[in-house]
Amino acid sequence: MISDPWFYAVAVPAVLLMGLSKSGFASGFGSLATPLMALAIPVPQAAAVMLPLLLVMDAVGIQQLWRERDPALLKLLLPAGLLGTLVGAFLFGVLSQHTVAAVVGGLTLLFLAQRLLFPPRSDVPRHSPPLGFALGIASGFTSFVAHAGGPPINAYVLPLRLPQLTYTATMAVFFGAVNLSKWIPYAWLGLIDARNVTTSLALMPLAPVGVWAGVWLARRIRPTWFYRLAYTGMFLTGVKLLWDGLAR
């Protein structure tokens, strides 16, 4: 098991932050968890340590909110997300983590700029299946390489303005399936080993705490503030990922 105290100083808040994100309450902040943990260990190892924790968080979120999901939206997004994980598995050794981080961060900031400068008109349909499928693939890919699947999928789902519990439940099911599909490729790539799994088990009690707290808050916060918080998280995530990609 990893014994470095500095690792746990950053890993504990990273796990809690990811749990809040999984609840939907702080959905934009989840992509910061792996970069935060990577302050103490290499990015691939951080991703491997986080994967079992994500599976627990997804299970808690699905158990809490299964009935609130949007089946039609999942029918569009899930196949795309799973296809994206396959792309990520094959390109994992080709593209550097920094390149992926820069691309995801840049696209996230471009999306937010577009939303700010050219807000969608209420009389223009916002549901575009081809765009949703493309961003689902991008989400599966970035989720595989850095657990940063939130920004691409949020670029499509947030403008739909779903009820906040429907949004939260739909994302829980989507990422539950995507994260489960990563397990075999991660093992094939040598990322699942005794040290990483043991470290994950040590952090496991924290996994549901953030989810439970976030679900409690999501049921009580006003929709306006819910989406403001989501967009704030996307902005911070975009800046952080772009910085990580361009700084090295």
C-alpha positions as CSV (number, residue, x, y, z in Angstrom):
1,M,0.0,0.0,0.0
2,I,1.2,3.5,-0.7
3,S,2.5,4.9,2.6
4,D,3.5,8.5,1.7
5,P,1.6,10.9,3.9
6,W,1.6,13.5,1.2
7,F,-0.4,11.1,-1.0
8,Y,-3.2,10.8,1.5
9,A,-3.2,14.6,2.1
10,V,-4.3,15.0,-1.5
11,A,-6.1,11.7,-2.0
12,V,-8.7,12.2,0.8
13,P,-10.0,15.5,-0.6
14,A,-9.8,14.1,-4.1
15,V,-12.0,11.1,-3.2
16,L,-14.5,13.3,-1.4
17,L,-14.6,15.7,-4.4
18,M,-15.2,12.9,-6.8
19,G,-18.0,11.6,-4.5
20,L,-19.7,15.0,-4.6
21,S,-19.4,15.1,-8.3
22,K,-20.9,11.7,-8.6
23,S,-24.0,12.9,-6.7
24,G,-24.5,15.6,-9.4
25,F,-24.2,18.4,-6.7
26,A,-20.7,19.4,-7.9
27,S,-20.7,17.7,-11.2
28,G,-18.1,19.9,-12.8
29,F,-15.5,19.3,-10.1
30,G,-15.0,15.5,-10.5
31,S,-12.5,15.8,-13.3
32,L,-10.2,17.6,-10.8
33,A,-9.9,14.5,-8.6
34,T,-7.3,12.6,-10.7
35,P,-5.1,15.6,-11.4
36,L,-5.2,16.4,-7.6
37,M,-4.1,12.9,-6.7
38,A,-1.5,13.1,-9.4
39,L,0.3,15.7,-7.4
40,A,1.7,12.8,-5.4
41,I,1.8,9.9,-7.8
42,P,2.0,9.4,-11.6
43,V,-1.3,10.0,-13.5
44,P,-1.7,6.4,-14.7
45,Q,-1.3,5.1,-11.1
46,A,-3.7,7.8,-9.8
47,A,-6.3,6.6,-12.4
48,A,-5.8,3.0,-11.3
49,V,-6.2,3.8,-7.6
50,M,-9.4,5.8,-8.3
51,L,-11.1,3.2,-10.5
52,P,-12.3,0.8,-7.7
53,L,-13.5,3.9,-5.8
54,L,-15.5,5.1,-8.8
55,L,-17.2,1.8,-9.0
56,V,-18.4,2.1,-5.4
57,M,-19.5,5.7,-5.9
58,D,-21.4,4.7,-9.1
59,A,-23.1,1.8,-7.2
60,V,-24.2,4.2,-4.4
61,G,-25.5,6.8,-6.9
62,I,-27.4,4.2,-9.0
63,Q,-29.0,2.7,-5.9
64,Q,-30.1,6.1,-4.6
65,L,-31.4,7.5,-8.0
66,W,-32.1,4.6,-10.4
67,R,-35.8,5.5,-10.9
68,E,-34.9,9.1,-11.8
69,R,-32.8,8.2,-14.9
70,D,-33.7,9.2,-18.4
71,P,-33.8,5.9,-20.4
72,A,-34.1,7.6,-23.8
73,L,-31.0,9.7,-23.2
74,L,-29.0,6.7,-21.9
75,K,-30.0,4.8,-25.1
76,L,-28.2,7.4,-27.1
77,L,-25.2,8.1,-24.8
78,L,-24.3,4.7,-23.4
79,P,-23.2,2.9,-26.6
80,A,-21.1,6.0,-27.5
81,G,-19.4,6.1,-24.1
82,L,-18.5,2.4,-24.3
83,L,-17.1,2.9,-27.8
84,G,-15.0,5.8,-26.4
85,T,-13.5,3.5,-23.8
86,L,-12.4,1.1,-26.5
87,V,-10.8,4.0,-28.4
88,G,-9.1,5.0,-25.1
89,A,-7.8,1.5,-24.5
90,F,-6.2,1.3,-28.0
91,L,-4.7,4.9,-27.9
92,F,-3.6,4.8,-24.3
93,G,0.0,4.2,-25.1
94,V,0.0,6.6,-28.2
95,L,-1.3,9.9,-26.8
96,S,0.3,11.4,-23.8
97,Q,-1.7,12.3,-20.7
98,H,-0.8,15.9,-21.1
99,T,-2.0,16.0,-24.7
100,V,-5.4,14.6,-23.7
101,A,-5.6,17.0,-20.7
102,A,-4.9,20.0,-22.9
103,V,-7.5,19.0,-25.5
104,V,-10.2,18.3,-22.9
105,G,-9.4,21.5,-21.0
106,G,-9.5,23.6,-24.2
107,L,-12.8,22.2,-25.4
108,T,-14.3,22.7,-22.0
109,L,-13.4,26.3,-22.0
110,L,-14.6,26.8,-25.6
111,F,-18.0,25.3,-24.6
112,L,-18.4,27.6,-21.7
113,A,-17.4,30.6,-23.8
114,Q,-20.0,29.6,-26.4
115,R,-22.6,29.3,-23.7
116,L,-21.7,32.8,-22.4
117,L,-21.4,34.7,-25.7
118,F,-24.1,32.8,-27.7
119,P,-26.7,31.5,-25.2
120,P,-29.1,29.1,-26.8
121,R,-32.5,30.5,-27.9
122,S,-35.5,28.9,-26.3
123,D,-37.1,28.4,-29.7
124,V,-34.2,26.4,-31.1
125,P,-34.1,22.6,-30.3
126,R,-31.1,21.7,-28.2
127,H,-31.3,17.9,-28.6
128,S,-29.0,16.8,-31.4
129,P,-28.4,13.0,-31.4
130,P,-25.3,13.1,-33.7
131,L,-23.7,15.7,-31.4
132,G,-24.7,13.6,-28.3
133,F,-23.2,10.5,-29.8
134,A,-19.9,12.3,-30.7
135,L,-19.6,13.8,-27.2
136,G,-20.4,10.4,-25.7
137,I,-17.5,8.9,-27.5
138,A,-15.3,11.8,-26.3
139,S,-16.5,11.3,-22.8
140,G,-15.7,7.6,-22.8
141,F,-12.3,8.3,-24.2
142,T,-11.3,11.0,-21.7
143,S,-12.8,9.0,-18.9
144,F,-10.6,6.0,-19.8
145,V,-7.4,8.0,-19.9
146,A,-7.8,10.3,-17.0
147,H,-11.3,9.8,-15.4
148,A,-12.1,13.2,-17.0
149,G,-15.3,12.2,-18.8
150,G,-17.4,14.9,-17.3
151,P,-16.7,17.9,-19.5
152,P,-17.5,16.4,-22.9
153,I,-20.7,14.8,-21.7
154,N,-21.8,17.9,-19.7
155,A,-21.3,20.0,-22.9
156,Y,-24.2,18.0,-24.3
157,V,-26.4,17.2,-21.3
158,L,-26.3,20.5,-19.3
159,P,-27.9,22.6,-22.0
160,L,-30.8,20.2,-22.0
161,R,-31.7,21.6,-18.6
162,L,-33.0,18.3,-17.2
163,P,-34.5,18.2,-13.7
164,Q,-31.4,18.0,-11.4
165,L,-32.2,14.6,-10.0
166,T,-32.9,13.2,-13.6
167,Y,-29.5,14.7,-14.6
168,T,-27.8,13.2,-11.6
169,A,-29.3,9.7,-12.1
170,T,-28.6,9.6,-15.8
171,M,-25.0,10.5,-15.3
172,A,-24.7,7.9,-12.5
173,V,-25.9,5.1,-14.8
174,F,-23.8,6.4,-17.7
175,F,-20.5,6.5,-15.8
176,G,-21.3,3.4,-13.9
177,A,-21.3,1.4,-17.1
178,V,-18.3,3.3,-18.5
179,N,-16.2,2.8,-15.4
180,L,-17.2,-0.9,-15.2
181,S,-16.0,-1.4,-18.8
182,K,-12.6,0.0,-17.9
183,W,-11.7,-2.8,-15.5
184,I,-10.4,-5.4,-18.0
185,P,-8.5,-2.9,-20.2
186,Y,-6.9,-1.4,-17.1
187,A,-5.8,-4.9,-16.0
188,W,-4.5,-5.7,-19.5
189,L,-2.5,-2.5,-19.5
190,G,-0.9,-3.5,-16.1
191,L,-2.5,-0.7,-14.1
192,I,-4.3,-3.1,-11.7
193,D,-1.8,-4.4,-9.2
194,A,-1.7,-5.3,-5.5
195,R,-0.3,-2.0,-4.4
196,N,-2.9,0.1,-6.2
197,V,-5.8,-2.1,-5.2
198,T,-4.7,-2.2,-1.5
199,T,-4.5,1.6,-1.5
200,S,-7.9,1.8,-3.0
201,L,-9.3,-0.4,-0.2
202,A,-7.7,1.9,2.4
203,L,-9.6,4.8,0.8
204,M,-12.8,2.9,0.2
205,P,-14.7,4.0,3.3
206,L,-14.6,7.6,2.0
207,A,-16.1,6.6,-1.4
208,P,-19.8,6.7,-0.4
209,V,-19.5,9.7,1.9
210,G,-19.2,12.3,-0.8
211,V,-22.0,10.7,-2.8
212,W,-24.5,10.6,0.1
213,A,-23.7,14.2,1.1
214,G,-24.1,15.4,-2.5
215,V,-27.4,13.6,-3.0
216,W,-28.7,15.2,0.2
217,L,-27.7,18.6,-1.1
218,A,-28.9,18.0,-4.6
219,R,-32.4,17.4,-3.3
220,R,-32.4,20.7,-1.5
221,I,-30.5,23.2,-3.6
222,R,-32.4,25.5,-6.1
223,P,-32.0,24.5,-9.8
224,T,-30.5,27.9,-10.6
225,W,-27.7,27.4,-8.2
226,F,-27.3,23.8,-9.1
227,Y,-26.4,24.7,-12.7
228,R,-24.3,27.7,-11.7
229,L,-22.2,25.4,-9.6
230,A,-21.9,22.9,-12.4
231,Y,-20.7,25.5,-14.8
232,T,-18.3,26.9,-12.2
233,G,-16.8,23.4,-11.8
234,M,-16.5,23.0,-15.5
235,F,-14.6,26.3,-15.8
236,L,-12.1,25.3,-13.0
237,T,-11.7,21.9,-14.5
238,G,-11.0,23.3,-18.0
239,V,-8.4,25.7,-16.6
240,K,-6.7,23.0,-14.6
241,L,-6.6,20.5,-17.4
242,L,-5.4,23.0,-19.9
243,W,-2.7,24.1,-17.5
244,D,-1.6,20.5,-16.9
245,G,-1.5,19.8,-20.6
246,L,0.5,22.9,-21.6
247,A,2.8,23.4,-18.6
248,R,4.9,20.3,-19.3
